[in-house]
Amino acid sequence: MTEKPNIPEAPAAANGLSMAVLNAIQNPVILVDENGLVAFANWEAESFFGASANHLARHDISAFIPFGSPLLTLIEQVRERKAPVNEYRVDLSSPRLGADKLVDLYVAPVISEPGSVVVVFQERSMADKIDRQLTHRAAARSVTGLASMLAHEIKNPLSGIRGAAQLLETSVNDEDRALTRLICDETDRIVSLVDRMEVFSDERPVDRMPLNIHSVLDHVKAIAKAGFARRIKVTENYDPSLPSVFANRDQLVQVFLNLIKNAAEAVGDRPEGEIMLTTAYRPGIRLSVAGTREKISLPLEFCVHDNGPGVPSDLLPHLFDPFITTKTNGSGLGLALVAKIIGGHGGIVECDSQQNRTTFRVLMPASKGQAADEDDMPMTKGNIE
């Protein structure tokens, strides 16, 4: 085995402080020596690579990243130029590291140790998902304007068309009566669609209060088991110490009823089909608030998992856009409404999907009592911690 470079001893106190600082950094950081061995890895790097620092130190960096990865080229460039390099949106996805491992890289030389470089990884997945969520909100706002226009400009003429068809129905033969009935049914269907879209234009404030999310999920589960999910196994994995969420109960019921119904339709009649509801506390995600220095923390994670066939990869980035659906007779408004409701509560919703595993993840702020100043502030692109 190739020996690691002889790094000079530092005072114990200084060395301990350096380790504490590196381990406190929320990004994976590694030191690659002149021979390509991983001479150091902080705690985040251990989690990122799924291996201990001791295990990493016994192997070349190439053993942990995809074959032909640009990272290897960057390391060689830094060694040759003796200058730091930044590279954005590098794909490190692999069976070992997992899917969607898109990272920004900062690679810098260690001047005191020729040939050694420091690599800092910034995972892009969460930032990209939040950017997509902001796009979904913009799309929902465009639907809001469209809904208002439809309500005023379409429903009134439809009412006249339906009334005329009903008058004709009384004076035509049976064969033509079927056509007038068709006109009535189709106008009713269009009115129903417009009514559903009008929900997007409702910007009235809603009553919120501290809620136990588990009581909401249990209520939704009971509705599902009594109806569309009666033949599907539904399990839970809850964090009993979870704090309250400041929200409107009826709207959260609507959100999770939509998500569980989607999961049930994905699972279908498969005998091994299963839906799992999970809750967890995930500190660390904070978003900037428009026009202020405040940051919103989103530590509450509520998930709906299913083992259905998964969402097509080309559809996944647009899943929360209006009128996007995989269902034959679907309107494509259910998930757009979910995104609008959760966005109105200061949270985000995202979807991760692979074959036989799909997860809809809702991230929301914790309740701070009756005051919900942070919850009411609009989310914007900004620093993500």
URNORNOR-V40587 format. One line per field, one symbol per residue. psi: psi as a letter, one per 40 degrees, with the letter a starting at -180 (. if undefined). Layout:
psi = ???
//
This chain:
psi = hhiiighihiiddddddddddddeheihhihhadeeigdihiddddddefiiddddeeiideeeiiheidddddddddddefiihhhifhhehiddeiifghiihhhiihdegheiihhhhhheddddddddddddddddddddddddddddeddddddddddddddddeeiidddddddddddddddddddddddddddeheiiihiihihdddddddddddddebefdehhhiigiheehiihhihdddddddddddddddddddaehdeiihhhiiihgidhhiihheieiihhgehhhihiifaeihhdeddeedeiiehieideiefedddddddddddeeaiiihhhihehhhhhhhiiiifadhfdddeiiiihahh.
//
